[in-house]
Amino acid sequence: MIKLDIINEVVNKTGITKTKAEMAVETVFESMKKALSQGDRIELRGFGVFNVRPRKTGIGRNPRTGAEVSIPPGKAVRFKPGKELQSID
């Protein structure tokens, strides 16, 4: 499923114009990006939880040369599915 599929689903379910549905979906995604960039936790009941966790430094290897490469610390977005999403058959 891509963003366009989500927009089309909003149009079909609500009957609003495609332009307004696209603005609504974009607004939701932008709000989520902003919250995650500020380090906030996003909880969508029945779906799951998004949060940002620090990533440790480490040493990796370049697969082509075998040389050791230092991996800098960073942040990574993690998703934990909710109970309803886990029980999908």
PAZAPA-4460 file (N, C-alpha, C; in steps of 0.05 Angstrom, whole numbers, plus 32768, in hexadecimal, padded with zeros to 4 digits):
% residues 89
    n_x    n_y    n_z   ca_x   ca_y   ca_z    c_x    c_y    c_z   seq   type   mol
   8011   7FE9   8000   8000   8000   8000   8012   8019   8000     1      M     A
   800B   802C   7FEF   801A   8044   7FEE   8009   805C   7FF7     2      I     A
   8015   8073   7FF8   8006   808B   8002   7FED   8090   7FF1     3      K     A
   7FEF   808D   7FD7   7FD8   8091   7FC5   7FC1   807F   7FCC     4      L     A
   7FC7   8066   7FD3   7FB2   8053   7FDB   7FA4   805D   7FF4     5      D     A
   7FB3   8068   8007   7FA7   8073   801F   7F95   808A   8019     6      I     A
   7F9E   809C   8007   7F8E   80B3   7FFF   7F74   80AA   7FF2     7      I     A
   7F76   8097   7FE0   7F5E   808D   7FD2   7F4B   8080   7FE5     8      N     A
   7F55   8072   7FF9   7F44   8066   800E   7F35   807B   801E     9      E     A
   7F43   8091   8024   7F36   80A7   8033   7F20   80B3   8021    10      V     A
   7F25   80B7   8008   7F11   80C2   7FF5   7EF9   80B0   7FF4    11      V     A
   7EFD   8096   7FF2   7EE7   8082   7FF0   7ED7   8081   8009    12      N     A
   7EE4   8082   8020   7ED5   8080   803A   7EC7   8099   8042    13      K     A
   7ED2   80B0   803C   7EC6   80C9   8045   7EB7   80D9   8030    14      T     A
   7EBE   80D5   8017   7EB1   80E4   8002   7EBB   8100   7FFE    15      G     A
   7ED2   8107   800B   7EDD   8121   8007   7EEE   8121   7FED    16      I     A
   7EF6   8138   7FE4   7F05   813A   7FCB   7F21   812E   7FCF    17      T     A
   7F2D   8126   7FB8   7F47   811A   7FB9   7F5C   812E   7FC4    18      K     A
   7F59   8147   7FBC   7F6B   815C   7FC5   7F6B   815F   7FE4    19      T     A
   7F53   8160   7FEF   7F50   8162   800C   7F5A   8149   801A    20      K     A
   7F55   8132   800F   7F5F   8119   801B   7F7D   8118   801A    21      A     A
   7F89   8121   8004   7FA6   8122   8002   7FB2   8135   8017    22      E     A
   7FA5   814C   801B   7FAF   815F   802F   7FAC   8153   804B    23      M     A
   7F97   8144   8050   7F93   8138   806B   7FA9   8123   8070    24      A     A
   7FAD   8111   805D   7FC2   80FC   8060   7FDD   8108   8063    25      V     A
   7FE4   811C   8053   7FFE   812A   8055   8001   8137   8071    26      E     A
   7FEC   8143   807B   7FED   8150   8095   7FF2   813C   80AB    27      T     A
   7FE5   8125   80A9   7FEA   8110   80BD   8007   8106   80BD    28      V     A
   8011   8101   80A5   802C   80F8   80A2   8041   810D   80AB    29      F     A
   803C   8126   80A4   804E   813B   80AD   804E   813E   80CB    30      E     A
   8036   813C   80D7   8034   813E   80F4   8043   8127   8102    31      S     A
   8041   810F   80F6   8050   80F8   8101   806E   80FC   80FE    32      M     A
   8077   8106   80E7   8094   810B   80E4   809E   811F   80F8    33      K     A
   808F   8135   80FB   8097   814A   810E   8099   813F   812A    34      K     A
   8085   8130   8132   8085   8125   814E   809D   8112   8152    35      A     A
   80A2   8101   813E   80B9   80EF   8141   80D4   80FE   8141    36      L     A
   80D6   8113   8131   80EF   8122   8130   80F4   8130   814B    37      S     A
   80DE   8136   815A   80E1   8143   8174   80E5   812E   818A    38      Q     A
   80E5   8114   8182   80E9   80FF   8196   80D0   80F6   81A4    39      G     A
   80B8   80FE   819A   809F   80F6   81A6   8098   80DA   819E    40      D     A
   8086   80CE   81AD   807C   80B3   81A8   8060   80B6   819B    41      R     A
   805B   80A6   8187   8041   80A7   817A   8033   808C   817F    42      I     A
   801C   808E   818C   800C   8076   8192   7FF1   8077   8183    43      E     A
   7FED   8064   8172   7FD4   8061   8163   7FC6   8048   816E    44      L     A
   7FB2   804D   817E   7FA4   8036   818B   7F9A   8023   8176    45      R     A
   7F9E   8009   817B   7F95   7FF4   8169   7FA8   7FF0   8152    46      G     A
   7FBC   8002   814E   7FCF   7FFF   8138   7FEB   7FF9   8142    47      F     A
   7FF6   800C   8152   8010   8008   815D   801D   8022   8167    48      G     A
   8037   8020   816E   8045   8036   817A   805F   803B   816A    49      V     A
   8063   8055   8163   807C   805D   8156   808C   806C   816B    50      F     A
   80A6   8067   816D   80B7   8077   817F   80D3   8078   8174    51      N     A
   80E3   808B   817D   80FE   808E   8174   8111   8084   818A    52      V     A
   8123   8073   8182   8137   8068   8195   8153   806F   818B    53      R     A
   8165   8073   819E   8181   8078   8196   818D   805E   818B    54      P     A
   819E   8062   8178   81AD   804B   816C   81CA   804D   8176    55      R     A
   81D5   8037   817F   81F0   8037   818A   8205   803A   8174    56      K     A
   821C   8042   817D   8233   8043   816B   823D   8026   8168    57      T     A
   824C   8021   8154   8256   8007   8150   826B   8006   813B    58      G     A
   8274   7FEE   8135   8288   7FEA   8120   827C   7FD6   810D    59      I     A
   827A   7FDE   80F3   8270   7FCC   80DF   8287   7FC6   80CB    60      G     A
   8280   7FB6   80B7   8294   7FB0   80A2   8289   7FB7   8087    61      R     A
   829B   7FC1   8076   8295   7FC6   805B   8295   7FAA   804D    62      N     A
   827F   7FA1   8042   827E   7F86   8037   8290   7F83   801F    63      P     A
   8296   7F98   8011   82A6   7F96   7FF9   82C4   7F94   8000    64      R     A
   82CD   7FA4   8013   82EA   7FA4   8019   82F1   7F96   8033    65      T     A
   82DD   7F92   8044   82E2   7F85   805E   82ED   7F98   8073    66      G     A
   82F0   7FB2   806C   82FB   7FC5   807E   82E6   7FCC   8094    67      A     A
   82F0   7FD1   80AC   82DE   7FD9   80C1   82D5   7FF6   80BD    68      E     A
   82BC   7FFB   80C3   82B0   8016   80C0   82A2   801D   80DB    69      V     A
   82A7   8036   80E4   829B   803F   80FC   827E   8048   80F6    70      S     A
   826B   803E   8105   824F   8045   8102   8248   805A   8117    71      I     A
   8240   8072   810E   823A   8087   8121   8220   8083   8130    72      P     A
   821D   808F   8148   8203   808D   8156   81EE   809C   8146    73      P     A
   81D6   8094   814A   81BF   80A1   813C   81A5   809A   814A    74      G     A
   8190   809F   813C   8175   8099   8146   8166   8089   8131    75      K     A
   8155   8078   813A   8146   8067   8128   8128   8066   8131    76      A     A
   8116   8067   811E   80FA   8065   8124   80F3   8048   8127    77      V     A
   80E5   8041   813C   80DC   8025   8141   80BE   8025   8142    78      R     A
   80B3   800E   8138   8096   800A   8139   8090   7FF1   8147    79      F     A
   807D   7FF2   815A   8074   7FDB   8168   8056   7FD8   8163    80      K     A
   804E   7FC2   8155   8032   7FBF   814E   8021   7FBA   8167    81      P     A
   8008   7FC4   8166   7FF5   7FC0   817B   7FE9   7FA4   817B    82      G     A
   7FD9   7F9D   818F   7FCE   7F82   8191   7FBC   7F7C   817A    83      K     A
   7FAB   7F8F   8171   7F99   7F8A   815B   7FA8   7F84   8141    84      E     A
   7FBE   7F92   813D   7FCE   7F8F   8125   7FDD   7F74   8126    85      L     A
   7FE5   7F6C   813D   7FF4   7F52   8140   7FE2   7F3A   813B    86      Q     A
   7FC8   7F3D   8140   7FB5   7F27   813E   7FAA   7F23   8122    87      S     A
   7FB5   7F31   810E   7FAB   7F2E   80F3   7FB4   7F13   80E8    88      I     A
   7FA1   7F05   80DD   7FA8   7EEA   80D2   7FB0   7EEC   80B5    89      D     A
***
